[in-house]
Amino acid sequence: MNGNSNGPDKKVIILIIVAALGYFVDIYDMVLFGVVKSESVSSIMNGYSAEEQSSTGKFLYNMQMWGMLIGGLLWGILGDKKGRLKVLFGSILLYSIANLANAFVTDITSYAIVRVIAGIGLAGELGAGITLVSELMSKENRGYGTMIIVTFGALGGVVAYYVYEKGALIGDFIFETFGYQFENWQVTYIVGGLLGIMLLLLRVGTIESSFFKKMSENKNVSKGNLKLIFLNKENLTKYIHCIIIGIPIYFVVGLLIMNSRDNFAPLLGINNLVNGKAIMYTYIGLSIGDLISGLLSQLLKSRKKVIAIYLTFTLILVINFLFFMNGISAETYYFVCFLLGVSTGYWALFVSMAAEQFGTNIRSTTANTIPNFVRGSVNLIMPIFAFLIALNCGDAWSALIVGLIFISLALYSLSRLQETFGKDLNYFEEE
């Protein structure tokens, strides 16, 4: 398993477990906000209209996404300059503290500030984990490592929903023990923060990338230098293509699923939809989709072929979802959310492919920033959707146009990138 270092396989396995658990808590927090958004905003904005509360919820989500964009740059550069392990655990610590703080906010300004801080923390864990695993495992088998991390991590979204559902029981336990009564949404944030802090105790036994250690000994290598990306035409082109490939995932999750209750369930004639449950089923699908795509990639020995299959599957499902499902039950809607999750379950392949496109001295920077630019694409997707709505295109056609734009661009970008399955990653980018 450990083809790129002399350390025992056992330590690589421990690293995969820690990275998987870290991403589990990472996804827990990201999905958590979608699950508790309505209740938390309603609790803080008691007396405000439903429209004002809905608008505030979207504002807070956008603030988290801006935090992730900032964090992607921050952690990425630190990962190349100071080490992958420091970023892995530093990011977990920051979003855990932010989670705990979020349980005690009493106004929207504080809520927004904490979501920015949480976003910064959430931005670092996955890129650091994927970079470490990619550099420590053999080039033939590293796909299995990233598959395990993302497949298990996606289940954090499922746990977030169930913790929220059982929040009253946990809240009663806290009240009986400490004499303080928390609401469901506060309990869910507290559990997320405690999970992250507990995870930090597992850091014993994890190892740093051998590639990074060798690079650190070479004083002539430029590390985490953004000029190597943004002032190098070839690298910048690859970088942009990598971002575009991932955007359809957040078109589905950030637009279609996150706005199920407000936009797309009413469009299909469903008035009793639970938004958190739609998110939960989507993340179950994402977990299964990542497992299948990872195994399929190893079988076909290709990242590109599998991503192309998934993008095509996504487009077919989106068209069916928007135009051919009017009058379905809430249960059927949840099942379609699950299928949409499966169809966009190529996150592990996308992040792996992004990390494998670049040299060791900017690999952490690209592996951290690219996924977070994809997450931040919600701030591009939503305004385009709103603009089309303003043109009286309607929810269905507006969503389809947005989807067609980004899925088509993703297929084109995919065709422009080299296949990275089995690629040797032990090299540097030069100025």
WOGIQUI-V471353 format. One record per residue. N is the residue number from 1. RES is the residue in one letter. SS is DSSP state (H for helix, E for strand, L for the rest). PSI is psi in degrees with one decimal (* if undefined). NEAR is the number of other C-alpha atoms within 8 Angstrom. Layout:
BEGIN
n:N res:RES ss:SS psi:PSI near:NEAR
n:N res:RES ss:SS psi:PSI near:NEAR
END
This chain:
BEGIN
n:1 res:M ss:L psi:-44.8 near:8
n:2 res:N ss:L psi:78.0 near:12
n:3 res:G ss:L psi:-9.9 near:9
n:4 res:N ss:L psi:8.7 near:10
n:5 res:S ss:L psi:167.4 near:7
n:6 res:N ss:L psi:0.3 near:6
n:7 res:G ss:L psi:160.9 near:6
n:8 res:P ss:L psi:150.7 near:7
n:9 res:D ss:H psi:-31.0 near:8
n:10 res:K ss:H psi:-39.1 near:6
n:11 res:K ss:H psi:-32.9 near:11
n:12 res:V ss:H psi:-39.1 near:15
n:13 res:I ss:H psi:-42.9 near:8
n:14 res:I ss:H psi:-42.2 near:10
n:15 res:L ss:H psi:-44.1 near:12
n:16 res:I ss:H psi:-41.8 near:13
n:17 res:I ss:H psi:-46.0 near:9
n:18 res:V ss:H psi:-44.6 near:11
n:19 res:A ss:H psi:-39.3 near:14
n:20 res:A ss:H psi:-44.0 near:13
n:21 res:L ss:H psi:-38.0 near:12
n:22 res:G ss:H psi:-42.9 near:14
n:23 res:Y ss:H psi:-30.4 near:16
n:24 res:F ss:H psi:-49.0 near:14
n:25 res:V ss:H psi:-35.2 near:13
n:26 res:D ss:H psi:-52.5 near:14
n:27 res:I ss:H psi:-36.8 near:14
n:28 res:Y ss:H psi:-48.2 near:15
n:29 res:D ss:H psi:-42.6 near:13
n:30 res:M ss:H psi:-42.8 near:10
n:31 res:V ss:H psi:-34.7 near:12
n:32 res:L ss:H psi:-44.7 near:14
n:33 res:F ss:H psi:-41.0 near:9
n:34 res:G ss:H psi:-33.1 near:11
n:35 res:V ss:H psi:-43.2 near:13
n:36 res:V ss:H psi:-0.9 near:11
n:37 res:K ss:H psi:-52.8 near:9
n:38 res:S ss:H psi:-47.6 near:10
n:39 res:E ss:H psi:-42.3 near:8
n:40 res:S ss:H psi:-44.5 near:10
n:41 res:V ss:H psi:-40.1 near:12
n:42 res:S ss:H psi:-39.0 near:9
n:43 res:S ss:H psi:-41.6 near:7
n:44 res:I ss:H psi:-35.0 near:9
n:45 res:M ss:L psi:40.0 near:10
n:46 res:N ss:L psi:126.0 near:6
n:47 res:G ss:L psi:-13.4 near:4
n:48 res:Y ss:L psi:159.5 near:7
n:49 res:S ss:L psi:161.2 near:6
n:50 res:A ss:H psi:-36.1 near:6
n:51 res:E ss:H psi:-41.6 near:6
n:52 res:E ss:H psi:-39.1 near:8
n:53 res:Q ss:H psi:-40.9 near:13
n:54 res:S ss:H psi:-43.3 near:9
n:55 res:S ss:H psi:-39.2 near:8
n:56 res:T ss:H psi:-39.4 near:9
n:57 res:G ss:H psi:-42.0 near:11
n:58 res:K ss:H psi:-36.2 near:8
n:59 res:F ss:H psi:-45.1 near:8
n:60 res:L ss:H psi:-38.7 near:11
n:61 res:Y ss:H psi:-41.8 near:10
n:62 res:N ss:H psi:-35.8 near:10
n:63 res:M ss:H psi:-40.5 near:13
n:64 res:Q ss:H psi:-40.8 near:15
n:65 res:M ss:H psi:-38.0 near:15
n:66 res:W ss:H psi:-38.6 near:11
n:67 res:G ss:H psi:-38.3 near:15
n:68 res:M ss:H psi:-34.5 near:18
n:69 res:L ss:H psi:-44.9 near:15
n:70 res:I ss:H psi:-45.7 near:9
n:71 res:G ss:H psi:-35.2 near:15
n:72 res:G ss:H psi:-45.4 near:18
n:73 res:L ss:H psi:-45.9 near:11
n:74 res:L ss:H psi:-54.8 near:8
n:75 res:W ss:H psi:-35.1 near:14
n:76 res:G ss:H psi:-48.5 near:19
n:77 res:I ss:H psi:-42.2 near:14
n:78 res:L ss:H psi:-36.3 near:12
n:79 res:G ss:H psi:-36.9 near:16
n:80 res:D ss:H psi:-27.9 near:17
n:81 res:K ss:H psi:-39.0 near:8
n:82 res:K ss:H psi:-15.4 near:7
n:83 res:G ss:L psi:147.9 near:11
n:84 res:R ss:H psi:-38.6 near:16
n:85 res:L ss:H psi:-40.9 near:11
n:86 res:K ss:H psi:-39.1 near:9
n:87 res:V ss:H psi:-42.8 near:14
n:88 res:L ss:H psi:-49.7 near:14
n:89 res:F ss:H psi:-31.1 near:11
n:90 res:G ss:H psi:-41.7 near:9
n:91 res:S ss:H psi:-39.9 near:15
n:92 res:I ss:H psi:-43.1 near:17
n:93 res:L ss:H psi:-43.8 near:12
n:94 res:L ss:H psi:-46.4 near:12
n:95 res:Y ss:H psi:-21.4 near:17
n:96 res:S ss:H psi:-44.5 near:15
n:97 res:I ss:H psi:-41.0 near:9
n:98 res:A ss:H psi:-39.3 near:13
n:99 res:N ss:H psi:-48.3 near:14
n:100 res:L ss:H psi:-42.6 near:13
n:101 res:A ss:H psi:-34.0 near:9
n:102 res:N ss:H psi:-26.3 near:12
n:103 res:A ss:L psi:-15.6 near:11
n:104 res:F ss:L psi:9.1 near:7
n:105 res:V ss:L psi:145.3 near:9
n:106 res:T ss:L psi:0.0 near:7
n:107 res:D ss:L psi:162.4 near:8
n:108 res:I ss:H psi:-34.8 near:10
n:109 res:T ss:H psi:-46.7 near:6
n:110 res:S ss:H psi:-40.9 near:9
n:111 res:Y ss:H psi:-46.1 near:12
n:112 res:A ss:H psi:-42.2 near:11
n:113 res:I ss:H psi:-44.4 near:9
n:114 res:V ss:H psi:-36.6 near:11
n:115 res:R ss:H psi:-34.1 near:15
n:116 res:V ss:H psi:-46.1 near:14
n:117 res:I ss:H psi:-43.1 near:13
n:118 res:A ss:H psi:-42.1 near:15
n:119 res:G ss:H psi:-41.6 near:17
n:120 res:I ss:H psi:-44.4 near:18
n:121 res:G ss:H psi:-43.4 near:16
n:122 res:L ss:H psi:-21.7 near:14
n:123 res:A ss:L psi:-19.1 near:18
n:124 res:G ss:L psi:-25.7 near:17
n:125 res:E ss:H psi:-50.5 near:17
n:126 res:L ss:H psi:-47.9 near:12
n:127 res:G ss:H psi:-41.0 near:15
n:128 res:A ss:H psi:-43.6 near:17
n:129 res:G ss:H psi:-45.7 near:12
n:130 res:I ss:H psi:-41.4 near:14
n:131 res:T ss:H psi:-46.7 near:13
n:132 res:L ss:H psi:-50.2 near:12
n:133 res:V ss:H psi:-40.8 near:14
n:134 res:S ss:H psi:-34.8 near:16
n:135 res:E ss:H psi:-19.1 near:12
n:136 res:L ss:H psi:-23.8 near:13
n:137 res:M ss:L psi:162.0 near:14
n:138 res:S ss:L psi:153.2 near:12
n:139 res:K ss:L psi:-23.9 near:12
n:140 res:E ss:L psi:-29.0 near:7
n:141 res:N ss:L psi:-3.3 near:10
n:142 res:R ss:H psi:-23.3 near:12
n:143 res:G ss:H psi:-32.6 near:13
n:144 res:Y ss:H psi:-39.2 near:10
n:145 res:G ss:H psi:-49.1 near:12
n:146 res:T ss:H psi:-34.7 near:14
n:147 res:M ss:H psi:-44.4 near:14
n:148 res:I ss:H psi:-44.1 near:11
n:149 res:I ss:H psi:-51.6 near:14
n:150 res:V ss:H psi:-37.6 near:14
n:151 res:T ss:H psi:-48.3 near:15
n:152 res:F ss:H psi:-39.3 near:13
n:153 res:G ss:H psi:-37.5 near:16
n:154 res:A ss:H psi:-24.6 near:15
n:155 res:L ss:L psi:-14.0 near:14
n:156 res:G ss:H psi:-31.8 near:15
n:157 res:G ss:H psi:-34.1 near:18
n:158 res:V ss:H psi:-44.6 near:13
n:159 res:V ss:H psi:-37.0 near:9
n:160 res:A ss:H psi:-42.5 near:14
n:161 res:Y ss:H psi:-44.4 near:13
n:162 res:Y ss:H psi:-35.5 near:8
n:163 res:V ss:H psi:-41.2 near:10
n:164 res:Y ss:H psi:-42.3 near:13
n:165 res:E ss:H psi:-37.0 near:8
n:166 res:K ss:L psi:16.2 near:9
n:167 res:G ss:H psi:-33.6 near:13
n:168 res:A ss:H psi:-40.7 near:9
n:169 res:L ss:H psi:-44.8 near:7
n:170 res:I ss:H psi:-39.5 near:9
n:171 res:G ss:H psi:-39.5 near:13
n:172 res:D ss:H psi:-38.8 near:9
n:173 res:F ss:H psi:-43.6 near:8
n:174 res:I ss:H psi:-39.5 near:12
n:175 res:F ss:H psi:-44.0 near:11
n:176 res:E ss:H psi:-31.5 near:8
n:177 res:T ss:H psi:-43.8 near:6
n:178 res:F ss:H psi:-10.2 near:6
n:179 res:G ss:L psi:19.2 near:7
n:180 res:Y ss:L psi:129.2 near:7
n:181 res:Q ss:L psi:121.1 near:8
n:182 res:F ss:L psi:150.4 near:9
n:183 res:E ss:L psi:166.0 near:9
n:184 res:N ss:H psi:-46.4 near:12
n:185 res:W ss:H psi:-33.4 near:12
n:186 res:Q ss:H psi:-40.8 near:12
n:187 res:V ss:H psi:-41.5 near:14
n:188 res:T ss:H psi:-39.9 near:13
n:189 res:Y ss:H psi:-42.0 near:14
n:190 res:I ss:H psi:-43.9 near:11
n:191 res:V ss:H psi:-43.3 near:9
n:192 res:G ss:H psi:-43.4 near:14
n:193 res:G ss:H psi:-42.6 near:14
n:194 res:L ss:H psi:-36.6 near:10
n:195 res:L ss:H psi:-42.9 near:10
n:196 res:G ss:H psi:-42.4 near:14
n:197 res:I ss:H psi:-39.6 near:11
n:198 res:M ss:H psi:-36.7 near:8
n:199 res:L ss:H psi:-33.9 near:11
n:200 res:L ss:H psi:-23.5 near:10
n:201 res:L ss:H psi:-17.2 near:7
n:202 res:L ss:H psi:2.7 near:8
n:203 res:R ss:H psi:-19.5 near:9
n:204 res:V ss:L psi:128.4 near:5
n:205 res:G ss:L psi:-9.0 near:8
n:206 res:T ss:L psi:154.7 near:9
n:207 res:I ss:L psi:151.9 near:8
n:208 res:E ss:L psi:154.7 near:10
n:209 res:S ss:L psi:132.8 near:10
n:210 res:S ss:H psi:-32.0 near:10
n:211 res:F ss:H psi:-44.4 near:10
n:212 res:F ss:H psi:-40.6 near:13
n:213 res:K ss:H psi:-44.5 near:9
n:214 res:K ss:H psi:-40.0 near:8
n:215 res:M ss:H psi:-37.7 near:11
n:216 res:S ss:H psi:-28.1 near:7
n:217 res:E ss:H psi:-16.9 near:6
n:218 res:N ss:L psi:102.9 near:7
n:219 res:K ss:L psi:-12.6 near:6
n:220 res:N ss:L psi:-4.2 near:4
n:221 res:V ss:L psi:129.4 near:9
n:222 res:S ss:L psi:120.3 near:8
n:223 res:K ss:L psi:132.7 near:9
n:224 res:G ss:L psi:30.4 near:14
n:225 res:N ss:L psi:114.0 near:9
n:226 res:L ss:L psi:-21.8 near:7
n:227 res:K ss:H psi:-31.2 near:8
n:228 res:L ss:H psi:-17.4 near:12
n:229 res:I ss:H psi:-56.3 near:11
n:230 res:F ss:H psi:-15.9 near:9
n:231 res:L ss:L psi:9.8 near:8
n:232 res:N ss:L psi:112.0 near:10
n:233 res:K ss:H psi:-43.8 near:8
n:234 res:E ss:H psi:-45.8 near:6
n:235 res:N ss:H psi:-39.9 near:11
n:236 res:L ss:H psi:-40.8 near:11
n:237 res:T ss:H psi:-45.9 near:8
n:238 res:K ss:H psi:-41.7 near:10
n:239 res:Y ss:H psi:-47.3 near:12
n:240 res:I ss:H psi:-42.4 near:8
n:241 res:H ss:H psi:-40.2 near:13
n:242 res:C ss:H psi:-42.5 near:14
n:243 res:I ss:H psi:-47.3 near:12
n:244 res:I ss:H psi:-35.4 near:13
n:245 res:I ss:H psi:-32.9 near:14
n:246 res:G ss:H psi:-15.4 near:13
n:247 res:I ss:H psi:-38.0 near:14
n:248 res:P ss:H psi:-28.1 near:14
n:249 res:I ss:H psi:-44.3 near:10
n:250 res:Y ss:H psi:-15.6 near:13
n:251 res:F ss:H psi:-45.1 near:14
n:252 res:V ss:H psi:-52.4 near:11
n:253 res:V ss:H psi:-48.1 near:11
n:254 res:G ss:H psi:-29.9 near:10
n:255 res:L ss:H psi:-61.4 near:12
n:256 res:L ss:H psi:-45.7 near:11
n:257 res:I ss:H psi:-49.7 near:13
n:258 res:M ss:L psi:-25.6 near:11
n:259 res:N ss:L psi:25.9 near:11
n:260 res:S ss:H psi:-52.6 near:12
n:261 res:R ss:H psi:-37.7 near:12
n:262 res:D ss:H psi:-33.9 near:7
n:263 res:N ss:H psi:-56.0 near:9
n:264 res:F ss:H psi:-28.6 near:12
n:265 res:A ss:H psi:-46.8 near:13
n:266 res:P ss:H psi:-34.4 near:10
n:267 res:L ss:H psi:-35.1 near:10
n:268 res:L ss:L psi:7.3 near:10
n:269 res:G ss:L psi:21.8 near:9
n:270 res:I ss:L psi:124.2 near:12
n:271 res:N ss:L psi:-4.2 near:7
n:272 res:N ss:L psi:30.1 near:5
n:273 res:L ss:L psi:139.9 near:10
n:274 res:V ss:L psi:113.4 near:7
n:275 res:N ss:H psi:-39.9 near:13
n:276 res:G ss:H psi:-35.2 near:10
n:277 res:K ss:H psi:-37.2 near:9
n:278 res:A ss:H psi:-41.4 near:14
n:279 res:I ss:H psi:-43.0 near:15
n:280 res:M ss:H psi:-47.9 near:11
n:281 res:Y ss:H psi:-34.0 near:14
n:282 res:T ss:H psi:-42.2 near:17
n:283 res:Y ss:H psi:-27.2 near:14
n:284 res:I ss:H psi:-44.7 near:15
n:285 res:G ss:H psi:-41.3 near:16
n:286 res:L ss:H psi:-41.7 near:16
n:287 res:S ss:H psi:-47.2 near:17
n:288 res:I ss:H psi:-40.7 near:11
n:289 res:G ss:H psi:-41.1 near:15
n:290 res:D ss:H psi:-37.4 near:17
n:291 res:L ss:H psi:-47.6 near:12
n:292 res:I ss:H psi:-44.6 near:8
n:293 res:S ss:H psi:-37.0 near:13
n:294 res:G ss:H psi:-45.6 near:14
n:295 res:L ss:H psi:-40.4 near:10
n:296 res:L ss:H psi:-37.5 near:9
n:297 res:S ss:H psi:-41.1 near:13
n:298 res:Q ss:H psi:-37.0 near:11
n:299 res:L ss:H psi:-44.9 near:7
n:300 res:L ss:H psi:-8.8 near:7
n:301 res:K ss:L psi:45.6 near:8
n:302 res:S ss:L psi:135.3 near:12
n:303 res:R ss:L psi:-43.2 near:13
n:304 res:K ss:H psi:-43.8 near:9
n:305 res:K ss:H psi:-42.3 near:9
n:306 res:V ss:H psi:-43.2 near:11
n:307 res:I ss:H psi:-38.6 near:12
n:308 res:A ss:H psi:-41.6 near:10
n:309 res:I ss:H psi:-44.0 near:8
n:310 res:Y ss:H psi:-40.1 near:12
n:311 res:L ss:H psi:-40.7 near:14
n:312 res:T ss:H psi:-44.6 near:8
n:313 res:F ss:H psi:-41.0 near:9
n:314 res:T ss:H psi:-46.2 near:11
n:315 res:L ss:H psi:-44.0 near:11
n:316 res:I ss:H psi:-44.6 near:8
n:317 res:L ss:H psi:-38.8 near:11
n:318 res:V ss:H psi:-44.7 near:11
n:319 res:I ss:H psi:-44.7 near:10
n:320 res:N ss:H psi:-42.5 near:9
n:321 res:F ss:H psi:-43.0 near:9
n:322 res:L ss:H psi:-28.2 near:10
n:323 res:F ss:H psi:-12.6 near:8
n:324 res:F ss:L psi:22.7 near:7
n:325 res:M ss:L psi:19.8 near:9
n:326 res:N ss:L psi:133.1 near:8
n:327 res:G ss:L psi:4.4 near:7
n:328 res:I ss:L psi:162.7 near:10
n:329 res:S ss:L psi:166.0 near:7
n:330 res:A ss:H psi:-37.0 near:9
n:331 res:E ss:H psi:-41.1 near:6
n:332 res:T ss:H psi:-37.0 near:8
n:333 res:Y ss:H psi:-44.5 near:11
n:334 res:Y ss:H psi:-37.4 near:12
n:335 res:F ss:H psi:-39.4 near:9
n:336 res:V ss:H psi:-36.8 near:9
n:337 res:C ss:H psi:-41.1 near:14
n:338 res:F ss:H psi:-46.3 near:14
n:339 res:L ss:H psi:-39.0 near:11
n:340 res:L ss:H psi:-35.4 near:14
n:341 res:G ss:H psi:-44.2 near:17
n:342 res:V ss:H psi:-44.1 near:15
n:343 res:S ss:H psi:-24.8 near:15
n:344 res:T ss:L psi:15.6 near:15
n:345 res:G ss:L psi:51.1 near:17
n:346 res:Y ss:L psi:21.9 near:13
n:347 res:W ss:H psi:-43.2 near:11
n:348 res:A ss:H psi:-44.3 near:13
n:349 res:L ss:H psi:-41.9 near:15
n:350 res:F ss:H psi:-46.7 near:13
n:351 res:V ss:H psi:-39.4 near:13
n:352 res:S ss:H psi:-45.2 near:13
n:353 res:M ss:H psi:-38.0 near:11
n:354 res:A ss:H psi:-44.2 near:13
n:355 res:A ss:H psi:-34.4 near:14
n:356 res:E ss:H psi:-8.3 near:12
n:357 res:Q ss:L psi:-16.8 near:9
n:358 res:F ss:L psi:161.0 near:12
n:359 res:G ss:L psi:166.2 near:12
n:360 res:T ss:H psi:-34.4 near:15
n:361 res:N ss:H psi:-11.6 near:14
n:362 res:I ss:H psi:14.0 near:15
n:363 res:R ss:H psi:-42.5 near:13
n:364 res:S ss:H psi:-41.3 near:18
n:365 res:T ss:H psi:-46.6 near:16
n:366 res:T ss:H psi:-39.1 near:13
n:367 res:A ss:H psi:-25.2 near:17
n:368 res:N ss:H psi:-40.1 near:17
n:369 res:T ss:H psi:-39.0 near:14
n:370 res:I ss:H psi:-51.2 near:14
n:371 res:P ss:H psi:-33.4 near:13
n:372 res:N ss:H psi:-27.8 near:13
n:373 res:F ss:H psi:-34.7 near:12
n:374 res:V ss:H psi:-46.6 near:13
n:375 res:R ss:H psi:-40.3 near:11
n:376 res:G ss:H psi:-11.9 near:12
n:377 res:S ss:L psi:-14.3 near:10
n:378 res:V ss:H psi:-34.2 near:14
n:379 res:N ss:H psi:-9.2 near:9
n:380 res:L ss:H psi:-42.1 near:8
n:381 res:I ss:H psi:-47.3 near:11
n:382 res:M ss:H psi:-43.9 near:9
n:383 res:P ss:H psi:-37.1 near:8
n:384 res:I ss:H psi:-43.8 near:9
n:385 res:F ss:H psi:-45.8 near:11
n:386 res:A ss:H psi:-37.9 near:8
n:387 res:F ss:H psi:-43.5 near:8
n:388 res:L ss:H psi:-35.3 near:11
n:389 res:I ss:H psi:-42.0 near:11
n:390 res:A ss:H psi:-25.3 near:7
n:391 res:L ss:L psi:8.8 near:6
n:392 res:N ss:L psi:34.2 near:6
n:393 res:C ss:L psi:-19.1 near:10
n:394 res:G ss:H psi:158.5 near:8
n:395 res:D ss:H psi:-45.7 near:10
n:396 res:A ss:H psi:-51.8 near:11
n:397 res:W ss:H psi:-36.4 near:9
n:398 res:S ss:H psi:-46.0 near:12
n:399 res:A ss:H psi:-40.9 near:10
n:400 res:L ss:H psi:-43.3 near:11
n:401 res:I ss:H psi:-45.0 near:8
n:402 res:V ss:H psi:-45.2 near:12
n:403 res:G ss:H psi:-43.7 near:12
n:404 res:L ss:H psi:-41.1 near:9
n:405 res:I ss:H psi:-51.2 near:8
n:406 res:F ss:H psi:-30.8 near:12
n:407 res:I ss:H psi:-39.1 near:13
n:408 res:S ss:H psi:-43.7 near:8
n:409 res:L ss:H psi:-37.9 near:10
n:410 res:A ss:H psi:-42.7 near:15
n:411 res:L ss:H psi:-39.2 near:11
n:412 res:Y ss:H psi:-47.2 near:8
n:413 res:S ss:H psi:-39.3 near:12
n:414 res:L ss:H psi:-38.3 near:12
n:415 res:S ss:H psi:-19.8 near:8
n:416 res:R ss:H psi:-9.6 near:7
n:417 res:L ss:L psi:151.4 near:8
n:418 res:Q ss:L psi:152.4 near:6
n:419 res:E ss:L psi:133.3 near:7
n:420 res:T ss:L psi:3.0 near:10
n:421 res:F ss:L psi:125.4 near:9
n:422 res:G ss:L psi:10.8 near:7
n:423 res:K ss:L psi:139.1 near:7
n:424 res:D ss:L psi:126.1 near:6
n:425 res:L ss:L psi:2.5 near:10
n:426 res:N ss:L psi:73.4 near:7
n:427 res:Y ss:L psi:165.3 near:7
n:428 res:F ss:L psi:152.7 near:8
n:429 res:E ss:L psi:138.0 near:10
n:430 res:E ss:L psi:149.2 near:6
n:431 res:E ss:L psi:* near:6
END
